[in-house]
């Protein structure tokens, strides 16, 4: 239960006491999967993160202007805006 | 049902270009079909405005009449899964989190479809953020299976699959992370194609698990998927995993001669017989194999012991990638923000708790666990190594055969509220884990008139060959492509 609280904190998800029971049940099923994967001997194998070779895509570090229409579209999708800024809670304490 | 809706996309293309069929008539027929049937199927989350659709269709018709150069999909209607961005349109990914989100740009696939002259009918329903195999986790509505309204359409691209199956649109786009295009396609009796990883750009597509995600196609027949794939594939510097490959006109490589069947070796994994399978699926699979034998197709048995790890492997890696991707949903720049939060941390936690569904949250929690410093090597790192083992074994299998053939799913669609087994989609998920192309093709109907599909998985970048064999298989299947569900 304490571990679930820790995971929830790192996941930035608030879960109620009532929900906890269901999550614990469902997550314990998932934990069986971890055990299953301990079975094969893969010590000599490299892990696969991607099947394709990831490449860096470079561009010149030049700021391009964005049409006002698109800036507005993006700002309007935000929960709170002020002029051309996103409005967020204070992040530095007094 | 209007006969015009039974014309497949490839034929529509030539008929529209020759002026034999008007785009306006097709679009009107699609809209009428949707209005008549979608109150029961609920495949669309949003329909584009009728007036606008008719204007676009008229514009295509005029272009053709005046002899102007027209696009490869000029005037052909299409459905788009609601996790693909279209500039100025809403994109919810079937989540409350993105309820008010408006896409500021076009996904690359949309840009290509716009250039090709396709007409966007609307946005199709899906599992929330594509997490699910039944479309039941959508925060908005439940899509039904057109062949039986009590059954799930599959998922996560269930809206796209049901809409195509019902004849509301000739084809649609979906996304496939662990069978999410091919499984609903099979459940709804249509073709579902997932390309080799890196063949189609995912720029502007809402991410689920980035090392598996691919955009895929859903259509009534193989050629229509090949047509649609040919338009949307090709290099894109905006997606770092998109391969620097040119677009291929897949259709030009497909002919209806069954000779192609004689030149290929079809592999059947020995492990297939270890699974519990619905009787009618195994009966039809055996029939298909017998038909192959009758047509002198070479069949070989291949051994991929790691298939048994697929459900575990997929869950661990997918959830890990989900937890990382969904971390961007913090309620700051876009999306849902909870009111009355005490501080910033509390705002993140409340926003996500209030706007994300149970399945999404469960996957984030599990993903966070397997990526935790204490568990990383034992869980995530180990899973990535087992993924290598599986890929190596599949590569070995392709030394003996050209395609791996299996039933699409091990189970028939279940009723709402019931759950599919964890192993149901293993043959589809193998393609995602190894980055391979896969296609499901309807093969027959069961005694209760539900469709049964089969799956071909090819080696990496054998997509054109995959279309060839799938097209030949479609020709020998017992499925009636001109049969549409009646409500």
Contacts between the chains, C-beta under 8 A, distances in Angstrom:
chain1	res1	chain2	res2	distance
A	4	B	365	7.6
A	7	B	365	5.2
A	7	B	368	5.1
A	7	B	369	5.2
A	7	B	372	7.5
A	8	B	349	7.9
A	8	B	365	6.6
A	9	B	349	7.9
A	10	B	368	5.1
A	10	B	372	7.2
A	11	B	323	6.7
A	11	B	352	7.8
A	11	B	361	7.8
A	11	B	364	5.0
A	11	B	365	5.5
A	11	B	368	4.5
A	12	B	327	7.6
A	12	B	330	7.3
A	12	B	345	7.2
A	12	B	348	4.1
A	12	B	349	5.0
A	12	B	352	5.9
A	13	B	349	5.9
A	13	B	352	5.0
A	13	B	353	5.4
A	13	B	356	7.5
A	13	B	361	5.5
A	13	B	364	6.3
A	13	B	365	6.9
A	14	B	346	7.8
A	14	B	349	4.1
A	14	B	350	5.4
A	14	B	352	7.6
A	14	B	353	4.1
A	15	B	353	6.7
A	15	B	361	7.5
A	22	B	358	7.8
A	23	B	361	7.9
A	23	B	362	6.6
A	23	B	365	6.5
A	26	B	362	5.7
A	27	B	362	7.1
A	27	B	365	6.5
A	27	B	366	6.0
A	27	B	369	7.5
A	30	B	315	6.3
A	30	B	319	7.6
A	30	B	366	4.9
A	32	B	312	7.9
A	33	B	311	7.1
A	33	B	312	3.7
A	33	B	315	5.2
A	33	B	316	5.9
A	34	B	312	7.6
A	34	B	316	6.9
A	34	B	370	7.3
A	34	B	375	7.9
A	34	B	378	6.9
A	34	B	379	5.2
A	34	B	382	8.0
A	36	B	309	6.5
A	36	B	312	4.3
A	37	B	309	6.2
A	37	B	312	5.2
A	37	B	313	6.6
A	37	B	316	6.8
A	37	B	379	7.8
A	37	B	382	5.3
A	37	B	383	5.6
A	37	B	386	5.3
A	38	B	378	7.5
A	38	B	382	6.8
A	39	B	309	7.9
A	40	B	306	7.1
A	40	B	309	6.9
A	40	B	386	5.9
A	40	B	389	5.9
A	42	B	382	7.1
A	42	B	385	3.9
A	42	B	386	5.7
A	42	B	388	7.0
A	42	B	389	5.4
A	45	B	385	4.8
A	45	B	388	4.5
A	45	B	389	6.0
A	45	B	392	7.7
A	46	B	385	7.4
A	46	B	388	6.0
A	47	B	381	5.8
A	47	B	384	3.3
A	47	B	385	5.0
A	47	B	387	7.3
A	47	B	388	6.4
A	48	B	384	5.4
A	48	B	385	7.8
A	48	B	387	4.4
A	48	B	388	4.6
A	48	B	391	6.2
A	49	B	211	6.4
A	49	B	384	6.2
A	50	B	211	5.0
A	50	B	241	6.5
A	51	B	197	5.2
A	51	B	198	7.8
A	51	B	211	7.3
A	51	B	391	7.1
A	51	B	434	6.5
A	51	B	435	3.1
A	51	B	460	7.5
A	52	B	197	6.0
A	52	B	198	4.6
A	52	B	241	5.1
A	52	B	243	6.6
A	52	B	435	6.7
A	54	B	240	5.9
A	54	B	241	6.3
A	55	B	240	6.2
A	56	B	240	7.6
A	57	B	237	5.4
A	57	B	240	5.5
A	70	B	104	5.0
A	70	B	105	7.3
A	73	B	88	7.1
A	73	B	102	5.7
A	73	B	104	4.5
A	74	B	104	4.9
A	74	B	333	7.5
A	74	B	334	7.5
A	76	B	102	6.8
A	77	B	100	6.9
A	77	B	101	5.2
A	77	B	102	5.5
A	77	B	104	7.5
A	77	B	333	7.6
A	77	B	334	4.1
A	77	B	335	7.7
A	78	B	332	7.4
A	78	B	333	5.4
A	78	B	334	5.6
A	79	B	331	6.1
A	79	B	332	7.8
A	79	B	334	7.8
A	79	B	335	7.3
A	79	B	336	7.2
A	79	B	337	3.5
A	80	B	337	7.0
A	86	B	332	6.3
A	86	B	333	5.7
A	88	B	332	5.8
A	88	B	344	7.1
A	89	B	341	7.0
A	89	B	343	6.4
A	89	B	344	4.8
A	89	B	347	5.8
A	90	B	344	7.8
A	91	B	344	5.4
